[in-house]
Amino acid sequence: MRAVVEIKNGVHWVGAVDWDIKDFHGYSTYKGTTYNSYLIPDDKITLFDTVKKPFKNDLLHNIYKVIEPSKIDYLVINHVEPDHSGSIPEMVEIIKPEKIFCSARGKKALLDHYHREDWPYEVVSSGQEVSIGKRTISFLETRMLHWPDSMFSYIKEDALLISSDAFGQHWATTERFNDEVDSPELMKHALKYFANILLPYAGLVQKLLADVQKMNLKIDMIAPDHGLIWRQNPLQIVEAYSKWSKQESRRKALLVYDTMWHSTEMMAKAIADGLIESGISVRIMNLACEHRSEIITELMDSKAVIVGSSTLNNGMLPRMADMLCYMKGLKPMNKFAASFGSYGWSGEAVKQIGKSLEEMKMKVFGPGISLQFVPDHEGLKKCVDLGREIGGAIKESVPA
């Protein structure tokens, strides 16, 4: 494993790889992640972001391979979330930086987290530049991407964009660059990251991309705070963000369900039959087998989400309640939706799911289909008809 990598002449990756993390507050990071930190030994030796607190020694070890850590002059904090700032208090004690550059919101977040009024904060704003010797850092505030404090650092002499949480992926690898790994898998992790982290801020992503385009920056490399560095064709991830942030769909439906005794599962498959007959691509996901963050990733290019649950104790099944809570927070837009499910003697789940889908401002088809115990042929026919109805609407709405 290469612990330190010179990503450009005189610019070093000194971060840490976390092979063990499998859950990131609800997001399945089943392939781990990295906490990227970058070191530039210019006239003013500058460190960009730190790492999660348990990985502080990894960061120090890597810095030592380049320079003595106490020689660092400047610390740039692009993002205060603890997976990037958790080791700052100990690093500040070791480094004793001359200046800590951060946004105004970043200073507030640092004070709120670490309660150190005595640190040498240097608040910067969009467009402000700082010379560190042969290089110049330009700052760009990127509020809510994905915290209020977030900002980018652009090194104009290297055409290097250090992009904080934007353009990242949760993927632990021994490789550091995008051209060293399987490209389709990389884009899959990048899409999942966008869907589960940045989707609520899709509108802000559109604005940010427009602002960056106006600045006409030359970008030769994009170095995010998580995952692989975009060295080969770096603008491909910018183009992907432009597409994803528009929340454009294709002729695809997502069927998500949880079931007690397979009756709701039978209904899901019947609805899928109607959709398939209509020429719609269908992804069927059983909550007993699929993680919520994988489901949200599939939702990204689906025009419809059709949600089913059995009724348990006058409500939906717990996994479905969890799923809808998670989905609502991510604010997917421009989706068709419907609900379905089986029940024994009351049947509240379908109505409750339909209400949740309406609260997400989706176009909900009908009151949903609720069938008692095991569906008969007539009940399954209703499900097939619902699939056909939604399939027809998708074809009218989404160009082939």
PADOPA-629767 format. One line per 8 residues: number of its first residue (from 1); their letters; for each residue z, x, y of N, C-alpha, C. Coordinates in pm, whole numbers, plus 50000, padded with zeros to 5 digits. Example, Ala and Ser with C-alpha at 12.3 -4.5 7.8 and 13.67 -1.06 7.14 Angstrom:
// residues 2
1) AS) 50780:51319:49431:50780:51230:49550:50780:51320:49670 ~ 50708:51285:49775:50714:51367:49894:50787:51290:50003
END
This chain:
// residues 400
1) MRAVVEIK) 50000:50084:49880:50000:50000:50000:50000:50087:50125 ~ 49912:50056:50217:49907:50132:50342:50009:50073:50439 ~ 50113:50149:50469:50220:50093:50551:50180:50085:50698 ~ 50113:50190:50748:50070:50192:50887:49918:50206:50890 ~ 49854:50127:50974:49707:50132:50982:49667:50149:51128 ~ 49582:50244:51155:49528:50260:51290:49411:50164:51303 ~ 49434:50051:51369:49332:49945:51371:49220:49978:51470 ~ 49252:50055:51571:49155:50113:51662:49206:50252:51699
9) NGVHWVGA) 49124:50331:51759:49166:50466:51794:49289:50459:51886 ~ 49404:50501:51834:49525:50499:51914:49598:50367:51916 ~ 49560:50271:51834:49630:50142:51825:49671:50123:51678 ~ 49802:50106:51655:49853:50106:51518:49916:49971:51481 ~ 49886:49924:51359:49961:49811:51301:50088:49868:51241 ~ 50204:49818:51284:50332:49870:51234:50421:49755:51185 ~ 50360:49644:51144:50435:49525:51106:50492:49531:50965 ~ 50517:49413:50910:50579:49402:50778:50508:49295:50697
17) VDWDIKDF) 50509:49313:50565:50451:49216:50473:50563:49146:50398 ~ 50564:49014:50403:50665:48933:50334:50600:48868:50212 ~ 50621:48928:50097:50558:48877:49975:50633:48758:49919 ~ 50757:48738:49961:50845:48642:49892:50851:48504:49956 ~ 50821:48491:50084:50838:48362:50149:50742:48260:50090 ~ 50795:48147:50048:50713:48042:49987:50716:47912:50067 ~ 50806:47904:50162:50815:47783:50244:50849:47823:50386 ~ 50768:47772:50481:50789:47802:50623:50812:47669:50693
25) HGYSTYKG) 50936:47630:50701:50980:47498:50749:50883:47384:50713 ~ 50861:47372:50583:50781:47260:50533:50639:47294:50496 ~ 50592:47411:50537:50456:47459:50509:50464:47548:50387 ~ 50383:47520:50287:50383:47598:50164:50311:47731:50186 ~ 50390:47838:50198:50333:47972:50215:50336:48041:50078 ~ 50265:47981:49983:50277:48025:49845:50218:48164:49822 ~ 50143:48216:49917:50092:48353:49905:50157:48447:50006 ~ 50275:48408:50055:50349:48495:50146:50288:48501:50285
33) TTYNSYLI) 50330:48601:50363:50277:48615:50499:50300:48758:50548 ~ 50253:48785:50667:50283:48913:50733:50339:48885:50872 ~ 50417:48977:50921:50466:48971:51059:50404:49093:51128 ~ 50300:49069:51205:50223:49179:51262:50284:49228:51394 ~ 50294:49356:51406:50340:49420:51529:50245:49537:51555 ~ 50216:49561:51682:50116:49663:51717:50177:49764:51814 ~ 50145:49891:51791:50201:50000:51872:50088:50080:51935 ~ 50099:50102:52067:49999:50183:52137:50072:50299:52206
41) PDDKITLF) 50057:50422:52153:50121:50538:52217:50036:50593:52332 ~ 50032:50519:52443:49960:50565:52562:50061:50635:52654 ~ 50026:50655:52783:50122:50718:52874:50254:50640:52872 ~ 50242:50510:52875:50357:50423:52853:50344:50368:52711 ~ 50431:50416:52624:50421:50375:52483:50466:50230:52471 ~ 50379:50147:52413:50398:50002:52419:50397:49941:52280 ~ 50496:49855:52254:50506:49782:52127:50483:49634:52155 ~ 50391:49573:52078:50360:49431:52096:50426:49351:51984
49) DTVKKPFK) 50523:49269:52021:50600:49185:51929:50674:49269:51825 ~ 50773:49205:51765:50848:49272:51659:50828:49192:51530 ~ 50928:49187:51445:50914:49119:51315:51038:49034:51290 ~ 51031:48955:51185:51145:48873:51143:51264:48964:51114 ~ 51383:48919:51148:51502:49006:51145:51520:49082:51013 ~ 51505:49020:50894:51527:49097:50770:51429:49212:50752 ~ 51324:49216:50830:51220:49319:50814:51227:49426:50924 ~ 51339:49429:50996:51353:49524:51106:51337:49669:51059
57) NDLLHNIY) 51393:49702:50943:51383:49840:50893:51239:49876:50856 ~ 51161:49777:50807:51019:49802:50780:50947:49841:50909 ~ 50977:49767:51014:50915:49796:51144:50954:49935:51192 ~ 51083:49965:51187:51130:50097:51232:51066:50209:51150 ~ 51063:50189:51019:51006:50289:50929:50860:50316:50967 ~ 50787:50211:50996:50646:50227:51032:50628:50294:51168 ~ 50714:50255:51263:50704:50319:51395:50732:50468:51385 ~ 50832:50505:51304:50868:50646:51287:50749:50728:51238
65) KVIEPSKI) 50657:50665:51165:50541:50739:51114:50443:50777:51226 ~ 50460:50711:51341:50373:50738:51456:50448:50815:51564 ~ 50565:50762:51601:50645:50825:51707:50794:50800:51683 ~ 50875:50867:51756:51019:50838:51757:51039:50704:51832 ~ 51100:50602:51770:51110:50469:51834:51174:50470:51973 ~ 51269:50561:51995:51335:50562:52126:51240:50603:52238 ~ 51121:50653:52203:51023:50692:52305:50943:50573:52358 ~ 50957:50458:52293:50882:50340:52338:50929:50300:52478
73) DYLVINHV) 50832:50279:52566:50864:50244:52706:50863:50094:52729 ~ 50757:50029:52676:50738:49887:52705:50741:49805:52576 ~ 50803:49688:52587:50800:49592:52478:50733:49465:52531 ~ 50625:49424:52466:50556:49301:52507:50592:49192:52407 ~ 50644:49081:52458:50681:48968:52372:50582:48855:52398 ~ 50487:48841:52306:50388:48734:52320:50440:48599:52270 ~ 50544:48603:52185:50593:48479:52126:50737:48499:52080 ~ 50824:48404:52111:50967:48422:52087:51015:48359:51957
81) EPDHSGSI) 50930:48291:51885:50974:48231:51759:51038:48341:51672 ~ 51150:48312:51603:51226:48419:51536:51151:48499:51432 ~ 51041:48448:51377:50967:48533:51283:50898:48649:51354 ~ 50892:48644:51487:50835:48756:51563:50940:48826:51650 ~ 51045:48754:51685:51142:48813:51778:51278:48838:51714 ~ 51295:48803:51588:51427:48811:51526:51492:48948:51530 ~ 51411:49052:51531:51468:49187:51532:51475:49246:51672 ~ 51442:49168:51775:51443:49221:51912:51580:49276:51953
89) PEMVEIIK) 51690:49202:51930:51819:49256:51980:51847:49397:51928 ~ 51827:49420:51798:51853:49554:51744:51749:49655:51792 ~ 51625:49611:51805:51520:49703:51852:51545:49743:51998 ~ 51593:49650:52080:51621:49683:52220:51733:49787:52228 ~ 51831:49773:52141:51940:49872:52139:51888:50011:52105 ~ 51790:50016:52013:51735:50145:51970:51636:50201:52071 ~ 51548:50113:52118:51439:50156:52206:51487:50180:52349 ~ 51574:50089:52393:51614:50086:52535:51490:50086:52623
97) PEKIFCSA) 51407:49981:52610:51279:49979:52682:51298:49976:52833 ~ 51203:50038:52900:51203:50035:53047:51174:49894:53097 ~ 51081:49826:53027:51045:49689:53066:51018:49604:52941 ~ 51054:49477:52950:51016:49379:52846:50924:49278:52913 ~ 50795:49282:52880:50698:49189:52939:50697:49058:52860 ~ 50703:48949:52933:50699:48817:52870:50657:48715:52976 ~ 50620:48596:52931:50588:48488:53026:50719:48434:53083 ~ 50709:48349:53185:50830:48289:53242:50901:48205:53136
105) RGKKALLD) 50822:48129:53060:50883:48051:52951:50938:48144:52842 ~ 50872:48260:52827:50920:48357:52729:51057:48410:52767 ~ 51077:48438:52895:51209:48486:52939:51315:48381:52913 ~ 51281:48256:52944:51379:48149:52919:51411:48139:52769 ~ 51306:48147:52687:51328:48137:52542:51410:48255:52490 ~ 51385:48375:52544:51464:48491:52502:51611:48474:52541 ~ 51633:48423:52662:51772:48399:52704:51837:48291:52618 ~ 51761:48187:52587:51816:48077:52506:51848:48122:52364
113) HYHREDWP) 51770:48218:52314:51792:48265:52177:51896:48377:52169 ~ 51888:48474:52263:51967:48596:52245:52072:48619:52355 ~ 52067:48536:52462:52174:48533:52562:52202:48671:52621 ~ 52094:48743:52654:52110:48877:52712:52046:48881:52851 ~ 52130:48856:52950:52084:48861:53089:52051:49004:53133 ~ 52105:49102:53061:52094:49241:53107:51965:49310:53061 ~ 51882:49243:52982:51758:49307:52937:51661:49323:53056 ~ 51575:49425:53051:51484:49451:53166:51357:49364:53162
121) YEVVSSGQ) 51375:49234:53184:51261:49141:53178:51161:49171:53290 ~ 51036:49159:53258:50927:49169:53356:50835:49049:53330 ~ 50853:48946:53411:50777:48823:53386:50633:48839:53435 ~ 50538:48803:53350:50396:48811:53385:50333:48673:53370 ~ 50218:48658:53432:50147:48530:53426:50000:48556:53397 ~ 49926:48449:53372:49784:48461:53338:49707:48540:53443 ~ 49627:48635:53398:49544:48714:53488:49611:48841:53535 ~ 49742:48851:53517:49813:48971:53563:49780:49089:53472
129) EVSIGKRT) 49767:49208:53531:49733:49327:53453:49840:49433:53471 ~ 49861:49511:53364:49956:49621:53366:49888:49744:53306 ~ 49890:49854:53378:49833:49979:53325:49939:50050:53242 ~ 49896:50099:53125:49989:50178:53044:49935:50322:53029 ~ 49841:50358:53112:49782:50492:53106:49631:50479:53100 ~ 49575:50516:52986:49431:50503:52969:49390:50357:52950 ~ 49486:50275:52919:49456:50134:52888:49521:50040:52988 ~ 49463:49918:52992:49516:49813:53077:49540:49689:52991
137) ISFLETRM) 49658:49630:53008:49688:49504:52938:49666:49389:53035 ~ 49584:49292:52995:49569:49168:53072:49641:49058:52995 ~ 49718:48977:53065:49795:48871:53000:49729:48735:53022 ~ 49738:48651:52922:49685:48515:52929:49787:48421:52867 ~ 49847:48335:52950:49944:48240:52896:49872:48135:52811 ~ 49930:48105:52697:49870:48007:52604:49979:47908:52562 ~ 50031:47839:52662:50144:47748:52637:50114:47649:52525 ~ 50213:47632:52439:50209:47540:52324:50113:47586:52213
145) LHWPDSMF) 50073:47711:52216:50000:47768:52103:50081:47882:52043 ~ 50191:47863:51976:50224:47723:51952:50361:47686:52005 ~ 50420:47769:52089:50544:47738:52162:50514:47747:52312 ~ 50603:47692:52397:50578:47697:52542:50564:47838:52596 ~ 50626:47935:52530:50627:48073:52580:50504:48154:52544 ~ 50419:48103:52454:50315:48184:52390:50217:48243:52493 ~ 50173:48365:52466:50068:48426:52549:49989:48527:52466 ~ 49869:48559:52516:49785:48663:52457:49799:48790:52540
153) SYIKEDAL) 49773:48904:52473:49758:49032:52544:49618:49085:52513 ~ 49544:49117:52617:49407:49166:52598:49399:49310:52648 ~ 49357:49400:52561:49342:49541:52598:49194:49563:52629 ~ 49161:49566:52756:49019:49562:52795:48943:49686:52748 ~ 49006:49805:52751:48935:49927:52713:48897:49928:52564 ~ 48971:49855:52483:48943:49847:52340:48877:49715:52301 ~ 48859:49625:52400:48809:49489:52371:48890:49427:52258 ~ 49021:49447:52267:49114:49402:52163:49198:49286:52214
161) LISSDAFG) 49193:49173:52143:49274:49057:52179:49390:49046:52080 ~ 49512:49066:52129:49632:49045:52047:49674:48902:52072 ~ 49656:48817:51969:49647:48673:51993:49769:48594:51950 ~ 49882:48660:51928:50005:48588:51894:49981:48498:51772 ~ 50025:48373:51776:50012:48287:51657:49869:48233:51636 ~ 49788:48234:51740:49652:48180:51725:49567:48272:51636 ~ 49480:48211:51560:49383:48279:51473:49447:48349:51352 ~ 49573:48314:51321:49641:48379:51209:49625:48304:51078
169) QHWATTER) 49688:48358:50977:49694:48297:50844:49822:48343:50777 ~ 49878:48259:50689:49991:48302:50609:49937:48353:50476 ~ 49922:48486:50465:49866:48546:50345:49913:48691:50339 ~ 49995:48721:50241:50043:48859:50222:49939:48936:50142 ~ 49892:49045:50199:49793:49129:50130:49822:49276:50161 ~ 49766:49364:50080:49773:49507:50113:49663:49544:50211 ~ 49563:49456:50227:49455:49481:50322:49498:49431:50460 ~ 49436:49488:50562:49470:49450:50700:49353:49385:50773
177) FNDEVDSP) 49230:49398:50722:49114:49352:50797:49038:49243:50720 ~ 48973:49157:50796:48904:49043:50735:48791:49084:50643 ~ 48728:49200:50670:48615:49241:50586:48660:49309:50457 ~ 48792:49316:50436:48845:49379:50314:48888:49275:50211 ~ 48879:49145:50244:48924:49041:50153:48811:48940:50130 ~ 48834:48849:50036:48737:48746:50008:48727:48650:50127 ~ 48608:48641:50186:48592:48564:50310:48622:48415:50293 ~ 48570:48347:50186:48603:48204:50171:48753:48178:50157
185) ELMKHALK) 48823:48267:50085:48968:48246:50073:49037:48267:50206 ~ 48992:48367:50282:49050:48391:50414:49034:48268:50503 ~ 48913:48211:50506:48890:48094:50592:48971:47975:50544 ~ 48992:47965:50413:49076:47857:50360:49219:47869:50412 ~ 49273:47993:50412:49408:48014:50464:49412:47991:50615 ~ 49306:48030:50685:49301:48010:50831:49296:47861:50865 ~ 49218:47784:50785:49211:47639:50808:49346:47574:50782 ~ 49409:47614:50672:49541:47557:50639:49641:47587:50751
193) YFANILLP) 49635:47708:50805:49724:47750:50915:49699:47660:51037 ~ 49573:47640:51071:49540:47555:51186:49590:47412:51162 ~ 49563:47359:51043:49598:47219:51012:49747:47195:51019 ~ 49826:47291:50974:49969:47270:50962:50051:47325:51080 ~ 49990:47410:51162:50062:47469:51275:50006:47422:51409 ~ 49875:47423:51422:49814:47404:51555:49748:47269:51577 ~ 49737:47188:51471:49667:47059:51486:49724:46972:51600 ~ 49857:46966:51618:49907:46882:51730:49859:46928:51866
201) YAGLVQKL) 49815:47053:51876:49774:47110:52004:49623:47129:52012 ~ 49550:47050:51935:49404:47066:51928:49340:47057:52066 ~ 49388:46965:52149:49333:46952:52284:49355:47078:52367 ~ 49473:47138:52351:49502:47261:52425:49415:47377:52374 ~ 49385:47376:52244:49296:47478:52189:49159:47469:52255 ~ 49110:47347:52272:48981:47327:52337:48985:47385:52480 ~ 49092:47356:52553:49104:47406:52691:49112:47558:52692 ~ 49190:47614:52600:49205:47760:52595:49071:47827:52567
209) LADVQKMN) 48998:47773:52472:48869:47833:52439:48774:47827:52557 ~ 48780:47717:52632:48695:47704:52751:48736:47808:52856 ~ 48868:47828:52873:48918:47926:52971:48874:48067:52932 ~ 48885:48098:52802:48846:48232:52756:48697:48253:52776 ~ 48620:48148:52752:48475:48159:52771:48441:48188:52917 ~ 48515:48122:53010:48492:48147:53153:48525:48291:53191 ~ 48624:48349:53125:48664:48487:53155:48562:48588:53107 ~ 48474:48543:53018:48365:48628:52967:48419:48761:52911
217) LKIDMIAP) 48523:48750:52831:48584:48870:52774:48496:48926:52663 ~ 48484:49056:52662:48423:49120:52547:48532:49131:52439 ~ 48505:49077:52323:48606:49080:52217:48547:49152:52096 ~ 48603:49268:52068:48557:49348:51955:48648:49331:51833 ~ 48772:49286:51859:48868:49268:51751:48974:49167:51794 ~ 49016:49081:51700:49125:48987:51727:49238:49017:51629 ~ 49355:49046:51687:49470:49085:51606:49580:48980:51621 ~ 49592:48888:51525:49695:48784:51534:49832:48836:51486
225) DHGLIWRQ) 49932:48754:51501:50068:48793:51460:50095:48765:51313 ~ 50006:48694:51246:50018:48671:51101:49883:48699:51034 ~ 49888:48765:50919:49770:48775:50834:49673:48884:50871 ~ 49545:48860:50836:49441:48962:50851:49392:48973:50995 ~ 49350:49095:51029:49294:49123:51162:49143:49101:51154 ~ 49089:49032:51256:48946:48998:51256:48868:49115:51317 ~ 48814:49199:51229:48738:49318:51272:48588:49294:51263 ~ 48544:49236:51153:48402:49208:51133:48371:49068:51187
233) NPLQIVEA) 48277:49059:51278:48241:48931:51340:48365:48852:51383 ~ 48446:48907:51474:48572:48841:51511:48554:48702:51571 ~ 48439:48678:51632:48420:48547:51697:48403:48434:51597 ~ 48389:48467:51468:48377:48359:51369:48502:48272:51367 ~ 48620:48333:51388:48743:48252:51387:48754:48171:51517 ~ 48699:48223:51626:48697:48145:51751:48607:48023:51734 ~ 48492:48045:51673:48399:47934:51648:48461:47831:51553 ~ 48535:47879:51453:48601:47787:51360:48707:47704:51434
241) YSKWSKQE) 48783:47767:51524:48885:47693:51601:48819:47588:51689 ~ 48703:47622:51744:48632:47525:51828:48595:47402:51745 ~ 48548:47425:51624:48510:47314:51535:48632:47235:51489 ~ 48735:47305:51443:48853:47237:51390:48925:47158:51498 ~ 48931:47213:51619:49006:47145:51725:48938:47016:51770 ~ 48809:47002:51742:48740:46876:51774:48770:46768:51671 ~ 48833:46805:51561:48870:46713:51454:48750:46631:51406 ~ 48640:46701:51390:48521:46634:51339:48535:46612:51189
249) SRRKALLV) 48484:46499:51142:48495:46465:51000:48357:46464:50936 ~ 48358:46466:50803:48234:46446:50729:48249:46322:50642 ~ 48150:46292:50564:48157:46172:50480:48249:46196:50361 ~ 48376:46195:50391:48478:46229:50291:48601:46141:50311 ~ 48661:46099:50200:48786:46021:50206:48893:46094:50127 ~ 49015:46086:50178:49131:46146:50111:49218:46034:50057 ~ 49242:46035:49928:49329:45936:49863:49459:46004:49826 ~ 49568:45963:49889:49699:46021:49864:49790:45914:49806
257) YDTMWHST) 49857:45944:49696:49943:45841:49637:50062:45903:49566 ~ 50165:45820:49546:50274:45853:49455:50295:45729:49367 ~ 50331:45750:49245:50333:45640:49150:50454:45652:49058 ~ 50506:45536:49012:50621:45537:48920:50576:45530:48774 ~ 50493:45428:48745:50449:45405:48606:50298:45396:48597 ~ 50228:45464:48687:50083:45482:48685:50002:45362:48734 ~ 50067:45252:48772:49990:45138:48823:49926:45171:48958 ~ 50003:45235:49048:49945:45276:49177:49836:45380:49155
265) EMMAKAIA) 49854:45463:49055:49751:45561:49022:49623:45491:48977 ~ 49635:45385:48897:49517:45308:48855:49444:45251:48977 ~ 49523:45203:49074:49463:45148:49196:49389:45257:49274 ~ 49450:45376:49280:49386:45486:49353:49250:45518:49292 ~ 49244:45525:49161:49118:45559:49095:49013:45449:49115 ~ 49058:45323:49119:48963:45213:49143:48907:45218:49285 ~ 48994:45249:49382:48947:45263:49521:48848:45379:49529 ~ 48879:45486:49458:48787:45602:49456:48651:45561:49400
273) DGLIESGI) 48651:45476:49297:48523:45431:49240:48437:45363:49348 ~ 48500:45278:49428:48425:45209:49534:48371:45305:49638 ~ 48450:45406:49672:48404:45505:49769:48288:45587:49713 ~ 48303:45628:49587:48197:45710:49524:48067:45630:49515 ~ 48078:45502:49479:47959:45416:49474:47889:45413:49609 ~ 47966:45428:49716:47910:45423:49852:47854:45558:49897 ~ 47866:45658:49811:47812:45789:49846:47909:45875:49924 ~ 48038:45848:49912:48139:45922:49986:48206:46025:49895
281) SVRIMNLA) 48226:46145:49946:48302:46246:49873:48450:46208:49878 ~ 48517:46216:49765:48657:46171:49758:48746:46284:49706 ~ 48861:46303:49770:48962:46398:49721:49086:46316:49686 ~ 49126:46314:49560:49242:46238:49514:49360:46333:49498 ~ 49474:46301:49563:49589:46392:49559:49716:46314:49526 ~ 49776:46351:49415:49900:46290:49367:50017:46370:49425 ~ 50105:46304:49497:50215:46375:49563:50309:46444:49465 ~ 50307:46401:49341:50390:46468:49240:50334:46606:49206
289) CEHRSEII) 50209:46629:49240:50142:46754:49201:50098:46837:49320 ~ 50090:46778:49438:50032:46847:49554:50136:46862:49666 ~ 50133:46974:49734:50224:46997:49847:50168:46932:49973 ~ 50257:46887:50057:50215:46817:50180:50121:46902:50266 ~ 50144:47031:50269:50060:47113:50357:49917:47129:50302 ~ 49901:47117:50170:49766:47117:50113:49696:46985:50146 ~ 49773:46877:50145:49715:46746:50176:49666:46742:50321 ~ 49745:46796:50413:49703:46798:50554:49576:46881:50571
297) TELMDSKA) 49565:46988:50494:49444:47071:50502:49322:46990:50458 ~ 49336:46911:50352:49225:46827:50306:49194:46716:50406 ~ 49296:46674:50480:49274:46566:50578:49184:46610:50693 ~ 49179:46741:50720:49109:46792:50837:48966:46740:50849 ~ 48889:46743:50739:48749:46700:50748:48725:46566:50680 ~ 48832:46493:50652:48819:46359:50593:48810:46254:50703 ~ 48720:46160:50689:48712:46052:50788:48816:45945:50760 ~ 48852:45927:50632:48948:45822:50596:49061:45881:50514
305) VIVGSSTL) 49182:45826:50535:49295:45859:50449:49351:45727:50396 ~ 49354:45715:50266:49395:45591:50201:49522:45623:50121 ~ 49629:45553:50156:49763:45596:50116:49828:45491:50027 ~ 49879:45534:49910:49939:45439:49817:50075:45483:49768 ~ 50162:45383:49747:50294:45411:49689:50346:45288:49618 ~ 50413:45310:49509:50490:45203:49447:50606:45167:49540 ~ 50662:45048:49518:50781:45008:49594:50906:45043:49513 ~ 51000:45110:49579:51128:45146:49517:51240:45105:49612
313) NNGMLPRM) 51329:45022:49565:51445:44982:49647:51402:44932:49785 ~ 51304:44843:49787:51254:44778:49909:51185:44874:50006 ~ 51139:44987:49955:51068:45080:50042:50967:45161:49964 ~ 50902:45253:50035:50806:45342:49967:50881:45451:49892 ~ 50812:45520:49803:50875:45629:49729:50911:45744:49825 ~ 51020:45815:49798:51068:45918:49893:50964:46024:49928 ~ 50886:46067:49831:50785:46170:49862:50682:46119:49960 ~ 50650:45988:49951:50553:45933:50046:50613:45924:50186
321) ADMLCYMK) 50741:45886:50195:50806:45881:50327:50803:46020:50391 ~ 50831:46121:50312:50826:46260:50360:50685:46295:50409 ~ 50586:46259:50329:50447:46291:50362:50405:46226:50494 ~ 50437:46099:50511:50394:46028:50633:50467:46082:50756 ~ 50594:46119:50739:50669:46179:50851:50602:46309:50895 ~ 50564:46390:50797:50499:46519:50825:50363:46497:50892 ~ 50285:46403:50836:50152:46376:50889:50160:46323:51033 ~ 50254:46236:51060:50267:46177:51195:50293:46286:51298
329) GLKPMNKF) 50375:46384:51263:50407:46492:51357:50287:46578:51390 ~ 50190:46586:51301:50073:46672:51323:49961:46601:51400 ~ 49975:46470:51421:49888:46392:51510:49739:46403:51477 ~ 49699:46374:51353:49555:46370:51323:49488:46258:51402 ~ 49362:46280:51441:49293:46182:51526:49163:46136:51460 ~ 49118:46019:51503:48986:45965:51467:48971:45940:51317 ~ 49074:45882:51255:49069:45857:51111:49070:45707:51081 ~ 48997:45668:50974:49013:45537:50914:49129:45546:50815
337) AASFGSYG) 49191:45430:50785:49305:45433:50694:49324:45299:50624 ~ 49396:45302:50513:49433:45179:50442:49553:45212:50353 ~ 49622:45106:50307:49739:45125:50221:49726:45042:50095 ~ 49793:45083:49991:49791:45011:49864:49913:45052:49783 ~ 49941:44970:49679:50052:45007:49591:50093:44893:49499 ~ 50161:44929:49394:50212:44828:49300:50361:44805:49326 ~ 50412:44693:49273:50553:44662:49292:50603:44579:49173 ~ 50736:44567:49166:50794:44485:49061:50831:44348:49109
345) WSGEAVKQ) 50915:44340:49213:50960:44207:49257:50971:44192:49408 ~ 50938:44293:49488:50941:44270:49634:50810:44322:49696 ~ 50785:44451:49703:50653:44500:49747:50642:44540:49891 ~ 50750:44595:49948:50748:44630:50090:50668:44758:50121 ~ 50645:44843:50024:50588:44976:50051:50454:44968:50123 ~ 50366:44879:50079:50231:44875:50136:50237:44840:50286 ~ 50319:44742:50320:50333:44704:50461:50391:44818:50542 ~ 50490:44887:50487:50553:44998:50560:50453:45113:50582
353) IGKSLEEM) 50373:45142:50481:50273:45249:50496:50171:45210:50603 ~ 50124:45084:50596:50027:45037:50695:50080:45051:50837 ~ 50209:45019:50857:50269:45031:50990:50269:45177:51036 ~ 50302:45269:50943:50303:45411:50978:50164:45459:51019 ~ 50063:45413:50947:49926:45455:50977:49882:45401:51114 ~ 49924:45278:51145:49892:45222:51277:49962:45301:51387 ~ 50084:45345:51361:50158:45424:51462:50087:45557:51487 ~ 50010:45603:51388:49933:45726:51408:49798:45698:51474
361) KMKVFGPG) 49780:45574:51520:49660:45531:51592:49534:45543:51506 ~ 49549:45520:51377:49433:45517:51289:49378:45374:51283 ~ 49249:45362:51251:49190:45230:51233:49223:45184:51090 ~ 49316:45090:51079:49366:45049:50949:49288:44928:50898 ~ 49237:44938:50778:49160:44831:50716:49254:44732:50647 ~ 49254:44607:50697:49327:44498:50633:49477:44520:50623 ~ 49544:44425:50555:49690:44438:50538:49726:44530:50423 ~ 49625:44583:50352:49652:44665:50234:49653:44580:50108
369) ISLQFVPD) 49647:44646:49995:49646:44576:49866:49777:44602:49794 ~ 49846:44495:49761:49974:44503:49692:49963:44425:49561 ~ 49982:44488:49448:49967:44424:49317:50097:44436:49238 ~ 50130:44328:49166:50256:44326:49092:50239:44390:48954 ~ 50333:44477:48922:50335:44549:48794:50199:44613:48762 ~ 50143:44589:48643:50022:44659:48601:49897:44583:48648 ~ 49806:44648:48719:49687:44577:48770:49601:44521:48656 ~ 49551:44398:48677:49452:44344:48583:49312:44371:48638
377) HEGLKKCV) 49210:44323:48568:49074:44351:48610:49047:44299:48751 ~ 49098:44178:48781:49075:44120:48914:49140:44205:49023 ~ 49261:44255:48994:49330:44340:49092:49255:44469:49117 ~ 49206:44529:49009:49132:44655:49026:49000:44632:49100 ~ 48942:44512:49081:48817:44481:49153:48844:44478:49304 ~ 48961:44426:49344:48995:44426:49487:49001:44570:49540 ~ 49052:44658:49455:49062:44799:49497:48922:44860:49511 ~ 48835:44834:49415:48698:44884:49424:48631:44831:49551
385) DLGREIGG) 48652:44704:49579:48592:44644:49700:48644:44711:49827 ~ 48775:44745:49830:48830:44815:49947:48762:44951:49963 ~ 48743:45020:49851:48673:45149:49857:48533:45133:49911 ~ 48462:45030:49866:48326:45006:49915:48327:44977:50066 ~ 48424:44895:50110:48431:44859:50252:48454:44983:50340 ~ 48549:45066:50298:48578:45186:50377:48460:45284:50367 ~ 48401:45293:50248:48285:45380:50231:48171:45342:50324 ~ 48146:45212:50337:48040:45166:50428:48072:45201:50572
393) AIKESVPA) 48199:45186:50609:48239:45217:50748:48222:45367:50776 ~ 48256:45449:50677:48240:45595:50696:48093:45629:50717 ~ 48006:45569:50637:47862:45600:50649:47807:45557:50784 ~ 47859:45447:50837:47815:45402:50970:47866:45495:51080 ~ 47984:45552:51057:48049:45630:51163:48011:45778:51163 ~ 47984:45833:51043:47961:45977:51030:47817:46003:50989 ~ 47742:46076:51069:47602:46107:51033:47596:46182:50901 ~ 47490:46159:50827:47473:46229:50697:47454:46377:50719
END
